Structure formats: structure tokens, C-alpha cells
Amino acid sequence: MFKKSKSMTMALILCLAVVTAACGNNNSGSSTNSGNTASNGASSESGSDKKVTINFMHLWPEGVSAGQNKIVNQIITDYQNEHPNVTIKQEVLDNEQYKNKLKVLSASNQLPDVGVTWAAGFLKPYVDGNLFTPVDDLLSGELNGKFVAGTTEAYAIEGKTYALPLEFNIAPIYYNKEIFKKYNLEVPTTYEQFKQVVKTLSDNGVAPIALGNKDRWTGSLWYMYLADRIAGQETVANAIKGTAKFTDPGLQQAASEVQSLVDANAFVKGFNGLSNEEAKSEFTNGNAAMYLMGTWDLPNFTTNEDIPQSFRDSVGFFKFPTVEGGKGNADSWVGGPGVGLFVAENSKVKEEAKAFVQYFVTKWGEQSVTGAGVIPATKIDTSTLQLPQLYIDLFNELNKASSITLFADVQLPANAAETHLNMIQSLFGKAVNPEKFASEQDAAIVKGN
């Protein structure tokens, strides 16, 4: 399963057609360590032994993000050993709980000293509210030149950088090789082939696709890829920016294809009421054959020992198929910089928090590859590392990407993103038609924030 990569260096030159954004990390589950997350990091003067407490809120619970959780705790332990005057207090929430709590804390300006954020449109309201502090001083210091090109830029607003990225992701379709073998299925390269795979699985009583669309951004991945393959990357990018319309014929055709997949019983039963974690369980339990998700989930298919080795060995991936007559190509991906770390503007231990973020980002880059199978945002030489073949193959695909369109829900301004997500759920639930789906989003984008 593990092979040595051949001169793979994490120095991606992302001179690609990239739309600035990053979707939610999908890690869910709930685990909470002691510590108040409000930005009230305390310190008591004692000469050079000033006691400091840094409140850190993140979204890697032990139960569903075992690799990341282990790395986080190791980094914190090492940091506290090297800085005995510093105490790091954690609060750990699942993805959706984290987003909700971040909104609640921001309303009262009580953010943790250090926390997790996404880029672009997600980031902007917090910057506009003067809640995140710039971290450009870190980029001009020891971290200068350490990040993959195109990653920190996603966290910049009006010339200032407000968070440091940890990951870079693309979203493949993972599939169960044993299920495909049982029904004599080949990996599809065209959308017509893909629909035939869906039909064969459905006809045999197997759920073709695990989807938890209660979280909504999960369904957006499917729409985004169909839009890319049919209308082309440039059209998708322009619609998100507001210089094109979601009523574009190709984008509406993509919405129609979503509903055709629903009609074909492509997704697990009750998908619109399932969380992503519930849907992922359907895949990892062997109840569904395919699962479209970002490479942040690679640890679950490579290094997570809580998931049986037999299942991990059965997981492969393929690129979203091309559509006949469509303008997109198979090397165009949905993806981009993943989550990053911010420092609260009103933190009482701002400089100490920045020092911890710098340390964390550096150590995360070094440990996330081997410890969790994550593709980091920092440049890492992996040429001497023993890595899972699945990781190597996806890394190579990332390197040859023709374009990377970043996740729409974070790319869009906050209110427009909420409209997009609501329309996605309604589209999958067939509560709106493709025309309504498109027009509502165009109106939200015109309206702005």
C-alpha cells in the first residue's frame, strides 16, 4: 500500500485558472476539550516567565479526524514543552458546529485567540468586522517562501493576509474497487459511461453514490463539476464573480443533470436529510459504491487505523468524467486552498498567538503528509517519504491540473453563498426547477453582501 514517491516536491506552480475560494473541511463529529474559546487569552507577568494561555478552537475531532487530531495534539504538546510558560486550551467541534459557533462568537467579538477559517468570501465578513488580524509579518519572516504558490493569496483581502493556509485540496470521486469488480464495472471516463455505472448499481440494489446533502456544500460539489464539464471553467468562474449568469444555458443544463441523477436513484436514500458524516459512513461501510469529496478525506482511506485495512485497500479514485459536447476537460478540478489559521484582532495575547500559529503551520507541513496523508499548503520535499499509492496518484493529478475552480460556497459573498447552498438543497430535493435555481443565485449575486 505504501510506496516511495519519486522526486515529488511540494512546490506546485499554480499558474492556473483559479477562482479564489475554499470549501468547508468535511470533518464532522464532536469532541470538546476544556477551555473557554472566547478571545480572553490571559497572561500574568513574571519577568521572562510570563504565563500565557492561548485559546485555540478547531475542527478535527478525534473520532472522525484521527490523523489530524493526533498531529494537532502532538504539535501542542511539543510547543508547550518548548514554551513552558504557554498553555494552549483547545475546543474541538465538528465542521458545522464549528461554523455556527464562529458566527456566534464573532457577534460578541469573543473569538478564540487562534481559530480555523476558510478563504475568500467566508473570510471577508470577519475581516470587514475587524475580527481577524493581518499576519503578513509572519509571511515576511521565517515563513517567507514556504507556501505553495497560490495558497496564501486566497486569504488576502485588499493587500493584507488574514490567515495562513494549512492544506491544498482537490475533489476526486472515490470508489469501492470491490463493488466495481463484483458488477464488472469499469472506471468511467465519460458522463454517459458514468450514468451506466449508476444504472447498473441501482438495478442491483446497491446505492451508487454516498451523499449527505443536509450540509449542502456536498451537493454543490456535484453541481460544480457538472457545470465545469458542460459550460467550462471560465463560465463557472465568471458566474461566481457575477460577470456571467447562472442562467447561462450550460449552467442550467448542469442543474438539469443534477435532477436527472436524483431521478436515476444515484444517491443514497434520504440523502437530503443526511449529514456528510452519515453519508461517509455509508461509503466506508461498503453500502455505497462512490463518494465525491476533497482530499482532506485522504487520511480515512490511507492512514486512519480506525477504518479497516481491507476497506482502505479497496478504495480507488477517478476524475469527474467529461461530458460529450461540453467545454470542460478531465484535468479541470474543483478544489483549492483548504482551511487556514487566523489570529483574533482583539486577542490579549496576539503576539504569542502569532508565534504559535507560525510554529503550528511549520510543524503541520512536516507532519501532515506522513501522519495524516494530507496535502499541505507548505512546500514539503516528499521524495524520501514512504507514502500510500493513493496519495501519490492524487498528488500527481494535482500537479498536472489544467485549472482548479475553488469551491463556490466560500468563493461567494456570505449572503450569496447562503442562497447558493439553499438552492443546491432545493435543486437536489426537486423543490425548484433549474430556471429558479439559476435566477435566485443571479439575484443574490447582484444584490451583493
C-alpha positions as CSV (number, residue, x, y, z in Angstrom):
1,M,0.0,0.0,0.0
2,F,2.8,2.4,0.8
3,K,5.4,3.3,-1.8
4,K,8.2,5.7,-2.0
5,S,7.4,8.7,-4.2
6,K,9.7,9.7,-7.0
7,S,11.1,13.2,-6.5
8,M,7.7,14.7,-5.6
9,T,8.3,18.1,-4.2
10,M,5.5,20.2,-2.8
11,A,6.2,23.2,-5.0
12,L,3.1,23.4,-7.1
13,I,3.1,26.2,-9.6
14,L,-0.5,27.1,-9.6
15,C,-0.5,29.4,-12.6
16,L,-3.9,28.0,-13.2
17,A,-7.3,29.4,-13.9
18,V,-8.1,29.5,-10.2
19,V,-11.3,31.1,-8.7
20,T,-10.4,32.2,-5.2
21,A,-12.2,30.2,-2.6
22,A,-12.1,27.1,-0.4
23,C,-14.9,24.8,0.7
24,G,-15.7,23.6,4.2
25,N,-13.5,20.9,5.5
26,N,-15.7,18.0,5.9
27,N,-14.6,16.6,9.2
28,S,-17.5,16.2,11.5
29,G,-18.2,14.6,14.8
30,S,-17.9,16.3,18.1
31,S,-15.2,16.4,20.7
32,T,-14.6,19.1,23.2
33,N,-11.6,19.7,25.4
34,S,-11.7,22.0,28.3
35,G,-11.2,25.7,27.8
36,N,-13.2,28.8,27.1
37,T,-12.9,29.8,23.4
38,A,-13.6,33.4,23.9
39,S,-10.6,35.6,23.0
40,N,-9.6,36.2,26.5
41,G,-6.2,34.6,26.5
42,A,-4.7,35.5,29.8
43,S,-1.1,36.3,30.8
44,S,0.5,37.1,34.1
45,E,3.7,39.0,34.3
46,S,6.6,37.2,35.9
47,G,9.7,38.6,34.3
48,S,10.8,36.4,31.4
49,D,8.5,33.7,32.7
50,K,5.3,35.4,31.7
51,K,2.4,32.9,31.9
52,V,0.3,32.8,28.8
53,T,-2.9,31.0,27.9
54,I,-3.9,30.7,24.2
55,N,-7.4,29.6,23.4
56,F,-7.5,27.5,20.2
57,M,-10.7,26.4,18.5
58,H,-10.5,23.9,15.6
59,L,-12.5,21.2,13.8
60,W,-10.5,18.0,13.9
61,P,-12.3,15.7,16.5
62,E,-10.6,12.5,17.4
63,G,-13.5,10.3,16.3
64,V,-13.6,11.3,12.6
65,S,-10.3,13.1,12.0
66,A,-8.0,10.8,13.9
67,G,-4.8,11.6,12.0
68,Q,-5.3,15.4,12.1
69,N,-6.3,15.3,15.8
70,K,-3.2,13.3,16.7
71,I,-1.0,15.8,14.9
72,V,-2.7,18.8,16.5
73,N,-2.2,17.4,20.0
74,Q,1.4,16.5,19.2
75,I,2.2,20.0,18.0
76,I,0.5,21.5,21.0
77,T,2.4,19.2,23.4
78,D,5.7,20.0,21.7
79,Y,5.0,23.7,21.7
80,Q,4.2,23.7,25.4
81,N,7.3,21.6,26.2
82,E,9.4,24.2,24.3
83,H,7.5,27.1,25.8
84,P,6.7,26.0,29.4
85,N,5.1,29.4,30.2
86,V,2.4,28.8,27.5
87,T,-0.8,26.8,27.9
88,I,-2.8,26.0,24.8
89,K,-6.5,25.4,25.6
90,Q,-8.5,23.6,22.9
91,E,-12.1,23.5,21.9
92,V,-12.8,20.9,19.3
93,L,-16.0,20.9,17.3
94,D,-17.3,19.2,14.1
95,N,-17.4,21.1,10.9
96,E,-21.0,22.5,11.0
97,Q,-20.9,23.1,14.8
98,Y,-17.6,25.0,14.3
99,K,-19.0,27.3,11.7
100,N,-22.1,28.1,13.8
101,K,-20.1,28.8,16.9
102,L,-17.7,31.0,15.0
103,K,-20.6,33.1,13.9
104,V,-22.0,33.3,17.5
105,L,-18.6,34.3,18.9
106,S,-18.0,36.9,16.3
107,A,-21.3,38.6,17.0
108,S,-20.0,39.5,20.5
109,N,-16.4,39.9,19.4
110,Q,-15.3,36.9,21.6
111,L,-13.4,34.8,19.1
112,P,-10.7,32.4,20.3
113,D,-7.1,33.7,20.1
114,V,-6.4,31.2,17.3
115,G,-9.0,29.5,15.1
116,V,-9.7,27.9,11.8
117,T,-11.2,29.8,8.8
118,W,-11.8,29.3,5.1
119,A,-10.7,31.7,2.4
120,A,-12.2,34.4,0.2
121,G,-15.9,35.0,0.7
122,F,-16.0,33.2,4.0
123,L,-13.2,35.2,5.3
124,K,-14.4,38.6,4.2
125,P,-17.1,39.4,6.8
126,Y,-14.7,38.7,9.6
127,V,-12.1,41.0,8.0
128,D,-14.7,43.7,7.4
129,G,-15.8,43.4,11.0
130,N,-12.1,43.9,12.1
131,L,-12.2,40.5,13.8
132,F,-9.1,38.9,12.3
133,T,-5.6,40.5,12.5
134,P,-3.2,40.6,9.5
135,V,-0.4,38.0,9.5
136,D,1.8,39.5,6.8
137,D,4.6,39.9,9.3
138,L,4.7,36.1,9.6
139,L,4.9,35.7,5.8
140,S,7.8,38.1,5.6
141,G,9.7,36.3,8.4
142,E,10.6,32.7,8.9
143,L,7.7,31.5,6.7
144,N,8.8,33.6,3.7
145,G,8.8,31.4,0.6
146,K,7.5,28.4,2.5
147,F,4.0,28.2,1.0
148,V,2.9,26.7,-2.3
149,A,2.2,29.4,-4.9
150,G,-1.4,30.5,-5.0
151,T,-2.4,29.4,-1.4
152,T,-1.8,32.4,0.8
153,E,-3.3,34.7,-1.9
154,A,-6.7,33.1,-1.2
155,Y,-6.6,34.6,2.3
156,A,-5.6,38.1,1.2
157,I,-8.1,41.0,1.1
158,E,-7.1,44.4,-0.1
159,G,-3.4,43.6,0.0
160,K,-3.4,42.1,3.5
161,T,-3.3,38.4,4.5
162,Y,-5.6,37.4,7.3
163,A,-4.9,33.7,7.8
164,L,-2.2,31.1,6.9
165,P,-3.4,28.1,4.9
166,L,-2.8,24.5,6.1
167,E,-4.0,22.4,3.2
168,F,-4.4,22.3,-0.5
169,N,-7.2,20.1,-1.9
170,I,-8.9,18.7,-5.0
171,A,-12.1,16.7,-5.0
172,P,-12.0,13.3,-6.7
173,I,-14.7,10.6,-6.9
174,Y,-13.6,7.8,-4.6
175,Y,-14.9,4.4,-5.4
176,N,-15.0,0.9,-3.9
177,K,-13.0,-1.3,-6.2
178,E,-14.5,-4.5,-4.8
179,I,-18.1,-3.3,-5.6
180,F,-17.0,-2.3,-9.1
181,K,-15.3,-5.7,-9.6
182,K,-18.4,-7.6,-8.4
183,Y,-20.6,-6.0,-11.0
184,N,-17.9,-6.0,-13.8
185,L,-17.8,-2.2,-13.9
186,E,-15.0,-0.2,-15.5
187,V,-14.0,3.2,-14.2
188,P,-15.9,5.7,-16.3
189,T,-14.2,8.4,-18.3
190,T,-17.3,9.9,-19.9
191,Y,-20.5,11.0,-18.3
192,E,-22.5,8.5,-20.4
193,Q,-20.4,5.7,-19.0
194,F,-20.8,7.1,-15.5
195,K,-24.6,7.1,-15.9
196,Q,-24.4,3.5,-17.0
197,V,-22.4,2.6,-13.9
198,V,-25.1,4.4,-11.8
199,K,-27.9,2.4,-13.5
200,T,-26.1,-1.0,-13.1
201,L,-25.5,-0.4,-9.4
202,S,-29.1,0.9,-8.8
203,D,-30.6,-2.0,-10.7
204,N,-28.7,-4.4,-8.4
205,G,-29.8,-2.8,-5.2
206,V,-26.6,-1.0,-4.5
207,A,-26.6,2.7,-3.6
208,P,-24.4,4.2,-6.3
209,I,-23.3,7.4,-4.5
210,A,-22.9,8.4,-0.9
211,L,-24.1,12.0,-0.4
212,G,-25.0,13.8,2.8
213,N,-26.7,16.9,1.4
214,K,-28.0,18.2,4.7
215,D,-24.7,20.0,4.8
216,R,-25.5,21.4,1.3
217,W,-21.9,22.2,0.2
218,T,-21.6,18.5,-0.5
219,G,-24.2,18.7,-3.2
220,S,-22.5,21.9,-4.5
221,L,-19.5,19.7,-5.5
222,W,-21.7,17.7,-7.9
223,Y,-23.2,20.8,-9.4
224,M,-19.8,22.5,-9.7
225,Y,-18.3,19.6,-11.6
226,L,-21.3,19.2,-14.0
227,A,-21.2,23.0,-14.6
228,D,-17.4,22.8,-15.3
229,R,-17.7,19.8,-17.7
230,I,-20.7,21.3,-19.6
231,A,-20.2,25.0,-19.6
232,G,-16.5,25.2,-19.0
233,Q,-14.3,26.5,-16.2
234,E,-14.3,30.1,-17.4
235,T,-18.1,30.3,-17.4
236,V,-18.4,28.9,-13.9
237,A,-15.8,31.3,-12.7
238,N,-17.5,34.3,-14.3
239,A,-20.9,33.3,-12.9
240,I,-19.5,33.2,-9.4
241,K,-17.8,36.6,-9.9
242,G,-21.1,38.0,-11.3
243,T,-19.7,38.8,-14.8
244,A,-21.7,35.9,-16.2
245,K,-25.1,34.5,-15.3
246,F,-26.1,31.2,-13.7
247,T,-28.9,31.3,-16.3
248,D,-26.3,30.5,-18.9
249,P,-27.6,27.5,-20.9
250,G,-24.7,25.3,-19.9
251,L,-25.1,26.1,-16.2
252,Q,-28.8,25.4,-16.3
253,Q,-28.1,22.1,-18.2
254,A,-25.8,21.2,-15.3
255,A,-28.7,21.8,-12.9
256,S,-30.9,19.6,-15.0
257,E,-28.4,16.9,-14.9
258,V,-28.4,17.0,-11.1
259,Q,-32.1,16.3,-11.1
260,S,-31.6,13.6,-13.7
261,L,-29.2,11.8,-11.3
262,V,-31.8,12.2,-8.5
263,D,-34.4,10.6,-10.8
264,A,-31.9,7.8,-11.6
265,N,-31.6,6.9,-7.8
266,A,-28.0,7.8,-8.0
267,F,-27.7,8.8,-4.3
268,V,-28.3,7.0,-1.1
269,K,-31.8,7.1,0.3
270,G,-32.6,10.2,2.3
271,F,-29.5,12.0,1.1
272,N,-31.0,15.5,1.6
273,G,-31.5,14.7,5.3
274,L,-28.2,13.0,5.9
275,S,-25.1,14.8,7.2
276,N,-21.8,14.3,5.4
277,E,-20.5,12.1,8.2
278,E,-23.6,9.9,7.9
279,A,-23.1,9.6,4.2
280,K,-19.4,8.9,4.5
281,S,-20.3,6.0,6.8
282,E,-22.4,4.6,4.0
283,F,-19.3,4.6,1.8
284,T,-16.9,3.3,4.5
285,N,-19.3,0.6,5.5
286,G,-19.5,-0.7,1.9
287,N,-23.1,0.3,1.4
288,A,-22.4,2.8,-1.4
289,A,-20.0,2.5,-4.3
290,M,-18.9,6.1,-4.8
291,Y,-18.2,9.2,-2.8
292,L,-17.2,12.7,-4.1
293,M,-15.1,14.5,-1.6
294,G,-12.0,16.6,-1.1
295,T,-8.5,15.2,-0.5
296,W,-8.8,16.3,3.1
297,D,-10.5,12.9,3.5
298,L,-7.5,11.0,2.2
299,P,-6.5,10.0,5.7
300,N,-9.7,8.0,6.1
301,F,-8.7,5.9,3.0
302,T,-4.9,5.6,3.7
303,T,-3.7,6.1,7.3
304,N,-6.7,6.0,9.6
305,E,-6.4,2.8,11.5
306,D,-10.0,3.1,12.9
307,I,-11.1,2.2,9.4
308,P,-10.4,-1.5,8.4
309,Q,-7.4,-2.0,6.3
310,S,-9.4,-4.2,3.9
311,F,-11.7,-1.3,3.1
312,R,-8.8,1.2,2.7
313,D,-7.2,-1.2,0.3
314,S,-10.4,-1.3,-1.8
315,V,-10.6,2.5,-2.3
316,G,-9.6,4.0,-5.7
317,F,-10.5,7.3,-7.3
318,F,-11.3,8.7,-10.7
319,K,-11.6,12.2,-12.2
320,F,-15.1,13.6,-12.8
321,P,-16.0,12.3,-16.3
322,T,-16.1,14.5,-19.3
323,V,-19.5,15.4,-21.0
324,E,-19.8,14.9,-24.7
325,G,-20.0,18.3,-26.4
326,G,-19.1,20.0,-23.1
327,K,-16.4,22.7,-22.8
328,G,-14.7,21.2,-19.8
329,N,-11.9,18.7,-19.6
330,A,-10.9,15.9,-17.2
331,D,-7.9,17.7,-15.8
332,S,-10.0,20.6,-14.5
333,W,-10.7,20.1,-10.8
334,V,-12.9,21.6,-8.1
335,G,-10.6,22.3,-5.2
336,G,-8.2,24.9,-3.8
337,P,-6.6,26.0,-0.5
338,G,-8.3,24.4,2.4
339,V,-8.6,25.7,5.9
340,G,-6.2,28.1,7.5
341,L,-5.4,29.6,10.9
342,F,-6.4,33.1,12.0
343,V,-5.4,35.2,15.0
344,A,-8.2,37.3,16.6
345,E,-7.7,41.1,16.3
346,N,-8.8,41.6,19.9
347,S,-6.7,38.8,21.4
348,K,-5.0,39.8,24.6
349,V,-2.1,37.6,23.7
350,K,-1.8,38.5,20.0
351,E,1.9,38.2,19.6
352,E,2.1,34.9,21.5
353,A,-0.8,33.6,19.3
354,K,1.0,34.6,16.2
355,A,4.1,32.8,17.4
356,F,2.0,29.7,18.0
357,V,0.5,29.9,14.5
358,Q,3.9,30.2,12.9
359,Y,5.1,27.1,14.8
360,F,1.9,25.2,14.1
361,V,1.9,25.9,10.3
362,T,5.6,24.8,10.1
363,K,5.1,21.6,12.1
364,W,1.8,20.8,10.3
365,G,3.5,20.8,7.0
366,E,6.2,18.5,8.2
367,Q,3.9,16.0,9.9
368,S,0.6,16.1,8.0
369,V,2.0,14.2,5.0
370,T,3.2,11.1,6.8
371,G,1.0,11.4,9.9
372,A,-2.4,12.0,8.2
373,G,-1.9,11.8,4.4
374,V,-2.9,15.4,4.0
375,I,-1.6,17.6,1.1
376,P,-0.2,20.6,2.9
377,A,-0.1,24.2,1.8
378,T,3.6,24.5,2.6
379,K,6.3,23.2,0.4
380,I,7.5,19.7,1.5
381,D,10.0,17.5,-0.2
382,T,8.4,14.1,-0.2
383,S,11.0,12.3,-2.3
384,T,12.3,10.2,0.5
385,L,9.0,9.5,2.2
386,Q,7.0,6.3,2.2
387,L,3.6,7.3,1.1
388,P,0.3,5.5,0.2
389,Q,-0.1,5.0,-3.6
390,L,-3.5,6.7,-3.4
391,Y,-1.8,9.8,-2.0
392,I,0.9,9.7,-4.7
393,D,-1.6,9.3,-7.5
394,L,-3.8,12.2,-6.3
395,F,-0.7,14.4,-5.8
396,N,0.4,13.7,-9.3
397,E,-3.1,14.6,-10.6
398,L,-2.9,17.9,-8.7
399,N,0.4,18.7,-10.3
400,K,-1.0,18.2,-13.9
401,A,-4.3,20.1,-13.3
402,S,-5.3,22.4,-16.1
403,S,-7.4,24.5,-13.8
404,I,-8.7,24.4,-10.2
405,T,-12.0,26.1,-9.6
406,L,-12.4,26.8,-5.9
407,F,-15.5,25.8,-4.0
408,A,-18.4,28.1,-4.8
409,D,-19.9,28.3,-1.3
410,V,-16.9,30.0,0.1
411,Q,-16.0,32.0,-3.0
412,L,-19.3,33.8,-3.0
413,P,-20.1,36.7,-0.6
414,A,-21.8,35.5,2.6
415,N,-25.4,36.1,1.7
416,A,-25.0,34.9,-1.9
417,A,-23.2,31.8,-0.6
418,E,-26.2,31.1,1.7
419,T,-28.5,31.4,-1.3
420,H,-26.4,29.1,-3.4
421,L,-26.4,26.5,-0.7
422,N,-30.1,26.7,-0.1
423,M,-30.7,26.5,-3.9
424,I,-28.4,23.5,-4.0
425,Q,-30.5,21.6,-1.4
426,S,-33.7,22.6,-3.1
427,L,-32.4,21.6,-6.5
428,F,-31.5,18.1,-5.2
429,G,-34.8,17.9,-3.5
430,K,-36.6,18.9,-6.7
431,A,-38.3,21.8,-4.8
432,V,-37.1,24.2,-7.5
433,N,-36.6,23.8,-11.2
434,P,-33.2,24.7,-12.9
435,E,-34.5,28.1,-14.0
436,K,-35.5,29.1,-10.5
437,F,-32.2,27.6,-9.2
438,A,-30.3,29.9,-11.6
439,S,-32.3,33.1,-11.3
440,E,-32.2,33.1,-7.4
441,Q,-28.5,32.9,-7.4
442,D,-28.1,35.6,-10.0
443,A,-30.3,37.9,-8.0
444,A,-28.3,37.2,-4.8
445,I,-25.0,38.0,-6.5
446,V,-26.4,41.2,-8.0
447,K,-27.7,42.2,-4.5
448,G,-24.2,41.6,-3.1
449,N,-23.3,41.1,0.5
